[in-house]
Each structure stands twice: as C-alpha cells, then as structure tokens.
Amino acid sequence: MDMPKIDIQFGDCIPGMAEHCPDESCDCLITSIPFGALFSYSHKTEDIGNNQDGIELHEGQFALHMRFAIEQFYRVLRPGSVACIHIQQLLMYKIQHGYMGMRDFRGAVITMFKNHGFQAHGEVAIPKNPQVVATRLKLHSLMFITGKKDSRRLAPAMNDYILFFKKPGDGEPVRGIYDKDINPGGWFTTEDWIKWANGSWSDILEIDTLEGWRCAKESQEEKHVCPLQLEPVRRCIKIYTKPGDIVLEPFCGIGTVPYVCVEQGRGCVAFELKESYYRMSVANIKKAQSKDPQQKIFN
C-alpha cells in the first residue's frame, strides 16, 4: 500500500489552501491557532497573530482576518469531518484592558466557527499547573500572598482547550462501534476511549513536545508559546481519522501535527509562514520518516 503524502508548504495558509487544497479534500483539521496581539510569531503582515484583537475577540481585527481562514477550512474539509482547534484561554490586564480578569477566547472561537457553518461538537480542557503559571507570568491572582491580602483577587489558572467542530454531513464511517474495539482497525481501543472521553485531559505533560523549537526562534524579542504537545495530537488523529486519511494543518509551526501523522500512518497537508519554523518542521518530519523509509515528504 502506498504511504500517504506529507505536503509541507512555505507560505500563508489562506492563499495556500486556495491553491493546494481542492474542495472537500481533507479528512480532519488539527491545529493550534494564533492569538491576536498576544504573541509575536513573525513580523509578516500576513501573520494573523499580528492583528489587534481588543476585548470583544469575535468582533475585532484578529477575528476579521481569522474568518478568511475559517472559510477555507470549511471548503477543504469533507462533510462529517472534525476540526480540532487548540486554544489557550486569555487574560485581561489592568494596564491594557482596565481590570484583571478573563478574556473569553474560547467563546470567541466557538462563535467564529459556528458563524461559518461548523457545528460545535465538543471540547476537552488541558489543565495547567497553577504554580508553574504563577512563576512564569508573575500572576498575582495565583499567588499565596494575594490570598493573604485580599482573597477576592484570586482566580484559577486559565486552561488550554481543544475545541471540536464538525462540518455538517455524514461522510464515510470511520469505525464500527459494535466491534470489540471501538474501531475495526484497532488504532484505539475501548479502554482508550473510556480514558479520553473525560472532558479533562489532565495527564498531558507540558514538556511532551518536539525538541528544538527554541532553535527556530529568530530573536530574543520573539515571544512564542511552547508548541502543542504530541499526545493531544495523537489522540485527535486516532479518534477522528483512519490510516491513510489526510489531515490539514494550516499553522504548522515546527511540525508537530505532520510529525504525528507520519507516526500514525496518516497524510498531511500543512502550511507555515515563518521560514525558521518551516525549516524546523521539514527537519522534524524527516526525522519521523527515517523510522519509516517508505514515507516520503513533498514540499
């Protein structure tokens, strides 16, 4: 059997999808989307992360440009396919927003996807260690000393989420749920699903990422969050695709999603705007493919 292709394109995903992805050509979408006006991914004007977002996240400049991407996602995915969108819940800051609190990025993303025809399919929370977050971000809302002064200023750490959206339609059945395993191919089992069906994946290790992502940073001024962990990607691929399916990754970064696609025998079409991350993603995919010489990379 021919191995599925891994196609990594250097450039903006919006025109990239229009050029390289025919209608209804992908079986799943897995990505961690950029965050407007929060992290500097690159200095390119095409970078969605360089847009202002404001407090009303689904109405600002960031959301306007994100809509062009979501329109392409809907066009490219097959009916019945699932989009797995990793996001980080965001904070309000007193200097920037007038008070300390929470910006509901999760809710804004759900609104944007539903406005473009997707159905909200579910979600899982990926909890963070509050002590690590407090140390890293110097958040007074998580510190013990704040509780001693005024406990009303305390607030739990913001979780990461994976939001699941479904393109309406039945599509082809991925698995037979009445088999001994949930799926006939055995790429995940009933025991796996008992564990993964929990709405909180509390067993995800923050350090479970591809190595070398810091080497792809081009300057000390660049502020980029740690790349998506491997295990959540692995679970999304196993649940929502079968071997040979094509996964779309519009914001490829250093190649976490295509790396796991190689590992799991899936194909992937991916786009990365930043040259240093693109080079790192190609290198990471070649490492994954060295374990399976039949797999080929196309870029």
Secondary structure as UniProt FT lines:
FT   STRAND          6..10
FT   HELIX           13..20
FT   TURN            23..24
FT   STRAND          26..32
FT   TURN            36..38
FT   TURN            45..46
FT   HELIX           48..50
FT   TURN            57..59
FT   HELIX           61..76
FT   STRAND          77..88
FT   STRAND          90..92
FT   HELIX           94..97
FT   STRAND          101..103
FT   HELIX           105..115
FT   TURN            116..117
FT   STRAND          119..126
FT   HELIX           130..137
FT   HELIX           140..142
FT   HELIX           144..150
FT   HELIX           151..153
FT   STRAND          160..166
FT   TURN            177..178
FT   TURN            184..185
FT   HELIX           190..196
FT   TURN            202..203
FT   TURN            206..207
FT   TURN            211..212
FT   HELIX           213..216
FT   TURN            220..221
FT   HELIX           230..240
FT   TURN            243..244
FT   STRAND          246..249
FT   TURN            253..255
FT   HELIX           256..264
FT   STRAND          267..272
FT   HELIX           275..290
FT   TURN            293..294
FT   STRAND          297..298
//
